Amino acid sequence: IWTLFMFLHFVVAGLFIAFAIWAYTNYTLKQDYSLQLFGLLMMVVLWFALYAAGRLGRAKGKPEMHKLYEFMNVVIASYR
């Protein structure tokens, strides 16, 4: 799941940069750039949503992570 979140963050960042370049191009050509600004805003909203989902997932998985850590310590201790 972590790899998926990193991939999605990369895609959102890439789209944000693409929308910014597109908006700047339309601005310099004196064309309407409201669609690009909307895209920029949506990328920011999507980034916050991904961040919140990641934090929730991390909080939800924390007890299991502690159980796995304890299991690892038991396994390592049995080999000493």
C-alpha positions in Angstrom: 0.0 0.0 0.0 2.8 2.4 0.8 4.2 2.0 -2.7 0.8 2.9 -4.1 0.6 6.0 -2.0 4.0 7.1 -3.1 3.0 6.5 -6.8 -0.2 8.5 -6.3 1.8 11.3 -4.6 4.2 11.3 -7.6 1.3 11.5 -10.1 -0.4 14.3 -8.2 2.9 16.2 -8.0 3.4 15.7 -11.8 -0.1 16.8 -12.6 0.3 19.8 -10.4 3.4 20.9 -12.3 1.8 20.2 -15.6 -1.3 22.3 -14.7 1.0 25.1 -13.5 3.0 25.1 -16.7 -0.3 25.0 -18.7 -1.8 27.8 -16.7 1.4 30.0 -17.1 1.4 29.3 -20.8 -2.3 30.3 -21.2 -1.6 33.4 -19.0 1.3 34.6 -21.1 -0.8 34.0 -24.3 -3.6 36.0 -22.7 -6.0 33.1 -22.9 -8.4 31.8 -20.3 -6.6 29.7 -17.6 -9.5 29.1 -15.2 -9.5 25.4 -16.1 -5.9 25.1 -15.2 -6.3 26.9 -11.9 -9.2 24.5 -11.1 -6.9 21.6 -11.9 -4.2 23.1 -9.6 -6.7 23.4 -6.8 -7.9 19.9 -7.3 -4.4 18.5 -7.1 -3.9 20.3 -3.8 -7.2 18.9 -2.5 -6.2 15.5 -3.7 -2.8 15.7 -2.0 -4.5 16.6 1.3 -6.9 13.7 0.9 -4.0 11.3 0.2 -2.1 12.7 3.2 -5.2 12.2 5.5 -5.8 8.7 4.1 -2.1 7.8 4.8 -2.3 9.2 8.3 -5.5 7.3 9.0 -4.0 4.1 7.6 -0.9 4.5 9.6 -2.9 5.0 12.8 -5.1 2.0 12.1 -2.1 -0.3 11.4 -0.1 0.8 14.4 -1.3 -2.0 16.8 -0.5 -4.6 14.2 2.9 -3.1 13.6 3.6 -3.4 17.4 2.5 -7.0 17.3 4.8 -7.8 14.4 7.7 -6.0 16.2 7.1 -8.1 19.3 6.9 -11.3 17.2 10.2 -10.3 15.6 11.8 -9.8 18.9 10.6 -13.2 20.1 12.0 -14.9 17.0 15.3 -13.2 17.3 15.6 -14.0 21.0 15.0 -17.7 20.3 18.1 -17.8 18.0 20.4 -16.3 20.6 
